[in-house]
């Protein structure tokens, strides 16, 4: 069974407040179109996602920096690790270990049944 964690909607005004340093790929769960809801007070994105918590299956998984099998690899995910799913597109999942990362892509088959 999966749940949505304990994240709520941000409070106060959300908007551009000054320059930021763009985080490195594979770190914070932040893309141009989506970001983890916990980052809403720090980073501007078109949409914010309250993640769904899921478990990595018995084969483990490897975060990739892009949804492509030939992409640069990020952090390894051990079997049974909890991840926060932010987006599913076809056979690919964009997820993170938590709002401070790491983040990346892996195939849907890596999730526990």
Buried (B, 14 or more C-beta within 10 A) or exposed (E): EBEEBEBEEBEEEBEEEEEEEEBEBBBBBBBEEBBBBBBBEBBBBEEBBBBBBBBBBEEBBBBBBEBEEEBEEBBEBEEEBBBBBBBEEEEBBBBBBBBBBBBBBBBEEBBEE
